[in-house]
Amino acid sequence: MTSDQYAAATRSPTDTDVERPADRSTEPAAIAVEGLTKRFGSGDDPVTAVDDVSLRIDPGSVVGLLGPNGAGKTTTIKSILGMVLPDAGTVRIQGVDVAEAPRQAYARVDAMLEGARNDYWRLTVRENLRYFATIGGVAPDSVADRHDRLLDQFGLAEKADVPVRNLSRGMKQKVSLASVLASDADVVFLDEPTLGLDVESSLTLRRELRRIVEERGLTAVISSHDMDVVEAVCDRVVIMNDGRIVADDTVANLRQGFETSAFRLTSPDLDADTLATVRDRFDVTDATTREGTTTLEVATDSDGFYELTALLRERNVTLASVATVEPDLEDVFVELTGENETGHDGGDSR
């Protein structure tokens, strides 16, 4: 499904049955971007990294920004943060034009950017939190309780007095995130917040990040290659490709725009010959055998499913279970961009 087909699908009458977030269009936007454009290079062949992007993010919402490497995510974020000067367009943060009053616009904004050293490694964990609260305009003693909670929430309490340079990569990542949340920022940008974390730490971070955002009413923009993080934490997802926004909706609505096109079948009767025949006639996307039971995932439509079950019946294959494979955010992403986002190769080049 192309982005145009997605747009058509999501305008269907069934949308009236979908629960959408409350309309907050009358409230001042936490972030408002209009016609943002950025080109690199000159002459006859400049590269357009961001192409006429417009975006509104309401206060208190958590928005995931996705796109393959080179899609323009990083340039968009840096343009919003004033780190890159766009060629056209406007950016307003909490109603303040960043070009006209940058100090006022960014007074309550913080960011954790991938590839940047977000902490001072000679300082301890707690000293980093106090330092970043201070430069954010907050007396660190007044938010000491907040810092204690952050240390507990991210599993850093036992390392509070350890210099950051002595921590593991995953711990340093946690310190970076805690430092962003240590001040009174209303708007935060988090680029790859779970990079370098093990599975358990990533799950903890998702849970605690969502809790912190809700408790403090933060507006957060999260750019990540980890689809599970985006699905678990974000209210809404913006997908970019080739410098443009190709989708902007809730995860549920994005998934609803794509019909189920795969089935998972489990059977103890699938011998090698039958499995080879199924592979020859159908698109088998996965096949695993454990303790004599084989599980197949087959990409096909309903007509193909009936053909498959007829074939298995002819071969006297008894099915232990049959389930549809619902599209997830990864499937939506691949359909819209033609890219697989499960791997991470170091960030968006644009």
Backbone hydrogen bonds, N-H to C=O, Kabsch-Sander energy under -0.5 kcal/mol:
donor,donor_aa,acceptor,acceptor_aa,energy
6,Y,2,T,-2.5
7,A,3,S,-2.2
8,A,4,D,-2.1
9,A,5,Q,-2.6
10,T,6,Y,-2.4
11,R,8,A,-1.1
12,S,9,A,-1.4
15,D,12,S,-1.8
16,T,13,P,-1.9
17,D,14,T,-1.8
18,V,15,D,-1.6
20,R,18,V,-0.6
24,R,22,A,-0.6
27,E,24,R,-1.6
30,A,57,I,-1.8
31,I,57,I,-1.8
32,A,92,R,-2.8
33,V,55,L,-3.5
34,E,90,T,-2.3
36,L,53,V,-2.9
37,T,88,A,-2.2
38,K,50,V,-2.3
40,F,47,V,-3.1
45,D,42,S,-0.7
47,V,40,F,-3.4
48,T,46,P,-0.6
49,A,38,K,-1.8
49,A,47,V,-1.0
50,V,38,K,-1.7
51,D,243,G,-2.9
52,D,50,V,-0.6
53,V,36,L,-2.7
55,L,33,V,-2.4
57,I,31,I,-2.8
61,S,58,D,-1.6
63,V,61,S,-0.5
63,V,220,A,-2.9
64,G,236,R,-2.9
65,L,222,I,-3.0
66,L,64,G,-0.6
66,L,238,V,-3.0
71,A,68,P,-2.1
75,T,350,R,-1.0
76,T,72,G,-2.2
77,I,73,K,-2.6
78,K,74,T,-2.9
79,S,75,T,-2.1
80,I,76,T,-2.2
81,L,77,I,-2.2
82,G,79,S,-0.7
83,M,78,K,-2.4
84,V,78,K,-1.5
87,D,37,T,-2.2
88,A,37,T,-1.6
90,T,34,E,-2.1
92,R,32,A,-2.6
93,I,96,V,-2.4
94,Q,30,A,-1.7
94,Q,92,R,-0.5
95,G,29,A,-0.5
96,V,93,I,-1.7
97,D,95,G,-0.5
98,V,91,V,-2.5
101,A,97,D,-2.5
105,A,101,A,-2.5
106,Y,102,P,-2.5
107,A,104,Q,-0.8
109,V,106,Y,-1.5
110,D,187,V,-2.2
112,M,189,F,-2.9
116,A,113,L,-1.5
118,N,116,A,-1.1
121,W,119,D,-0.7
123,L,120,Y,-1.1
125,V,159,K,-0.6
125,V,162,V,-1.2
126,R,160,A,-2.6
128,N,124,T,-2.0
129,L,125,V,-1.8
130,R,126,R,-2.3
131,Y,127,E,-2.5
132,F,128,N,-2.6
133,A,129,L,-1.7
134,T,130,R,-2.0
135,I,131,Y,-2.4
136,G,132,F,-0.8
137,G,134,T,-2.0
138,V,133,A,-2.5
142,S,139,A,-1.4
143,V,139,A,-0.6
143,V,140,P,-1.0
144,A,141,D,-1.1
147,H,143,V,-2.1
148,D,144,A,-2.3
149,R,145,D,-2.1
150,L,146,R,-2.6
151,L,147,H,-2.4
152,D,148,D,-2.0
153,Q,149,R,-3.2
154,F,150,L,-2.1
155,G,152,D,-1.4
156,L,151,L,-3.4
157,A,151,L,-1.1
159,K,156,L,-1.4
160,A,157,A,-1.3
162,V,159,K,-2.0
164,V,123,L,-2.5
165,R,121,W,-2.4
166,N,163,P,-2.0
167,L,164,V,-2.0
172,K,168,S,-2.6
173,Q,169,R,-2.0
174,K,170,G,-1.8
175,V,171,M,-2.4
176,S,172,K,-2.2
177,L,173,Q,-2.0
178,A,174,K,-2.8
179,S,175,V,-2.6
180,V,176,S,-1.6
181,L,177,L,-1.6
182,A,179,S,-0.9
183,S,180,V,-0.5
186,D,108,R,-2.4
187,V,108,R,-1.9
188,V,219,T,-2.7
189,F,110,D,-1.9
190,L,221,V,-3.1
191,D,112,M,-3.0
191,D,189,F,-0.5
192,E,190,L,-0.7
192,E,223,S,-4.0
195,L,192,E,-1.4
197,L,194,T,-2.1
202,S,198,D,-2.6
203,L,199,V,-2.3
204,T,200,E,-2.2
205,L,201,S,-2.7
206,R,202,S,-2.4
207,R,203,L,-2.1
208,E,204,T,-2.8
209,L,205,L,-3.0
210,R,206,R,-2.2
211,R,207,R,-1.9
212,I,208,E,-2.8
213,V,209,L,-2.5
214,E,210,R,-2.0
215,E,211,R,-2.7
216,R,212,I,-2.4
217,G,213,V,-1.1
218,L,213,V,-1.5
219,T,186,D,-2.6
220,A,61,S,-2.2
220,A,218,L,-0.5
221,V,188,V,-2.3
222,I,63,V,-2.9
222,I,220,A,-0.5
223,S,190,L,-2.5
223,S,221,V,-0.5
224,S,65,L,-0.7
224,S,222,I,-0.5
227,M,225,H,-1.0
230,V,226,D,-1.7
231,E,227,M,-2.8
232,A,228,D,-2.1
233,V,229,V,-2.3
234,C,230,V,-2.2
235,D,62,V,-2.5
236,R,62,V,-1.5
237,V,249,D,-3.4
238,V,64,G,-3.4
239,I,237,V,-0.5
239,I,247,A,-2.6
240,M,66,L,-3.1
240,M,238,V,-0.5
241,N,244,R,-2.6
243,G,71,A,-2.0
244,R,241,N,-1.7
246,V,239,I,-2.9
246,V,244,R,-0.6
247,A,239,I,-1.3
249,D,237,V,-2.1
254,L,250,T,-2.3
255,R,251,V,-2.5
256,Q,252,A,-2.0
257,G,253,N,-1.2
258,F,255,R,-1.6
263,F,298,V,-2.2
264,R,323,A,-3.5
265,L,263,F,-0.5
265,L,296,L,-2.5
266,T,321,S,-2.3
267,S,294,T,-2.4
269,D,318,T,-0.5
271,D,269,D,-1.1
275,L,271,D,-2.5
276,A,272,A,-2.2
277,T,273,D,-1.9
278,V,274,T,-2.6
279,R,275,L,-2.5
280,D,276,A,-1.9
281,R,277,T,-1.8
282,F,278,V,-2.3
283,D,299,A,-0.6
284,V,282,F,-1.2
285,T,283,D,-0.8
285,T,297,E,-2.3
286,D,297,E,-1.3
288,T,295,T,-2.1
290,R,293,T,-2.6
293,T,290,R,-2.0
294,T,267,S,-2.9
295,T,288,T,-3.1
296,L,265,L,-3.2
297,E,286,D,-2.6
298,V,263,F,-2.8
299,A,283,D,-2.8
300,T,261,S,-1.2
300,T,298,V,-0.8
305,F,301,D,-2.1
306,Y,302,S,-2.0
307,E,303,D,-1.9
308,L,304,G,-2.3
309,T,305,F,-2.6
310,A,306,Y,-2.0
311,L,307,E,-2.1
312,L,308,L,-2.4
313,R,309,T,-2.1
314,E,310,A,-2.1
315,R,311,L,-1.5
316,N,313,R,-1.7
317,V,312,L,-2.9
318,T,316,N,-0.6
319,L,317,V,-0.5
320,A,266,T,-3.0
320,A,318,T,-0.5
321,S,266,T,-1.4
323,A,264,R,-2.3
325,V,262,A,-2.4
326,E,324,T,-0.8
332,V,328,D,-2.0
333,F,329,L,-2.7
334,V,330,E,-2.5
335,E,331,D,-2.3
336,L,332,V,-2.2
337,T,333,F,-2.3
338,G,334,V,-2.6
341,E,339,E,-0.5
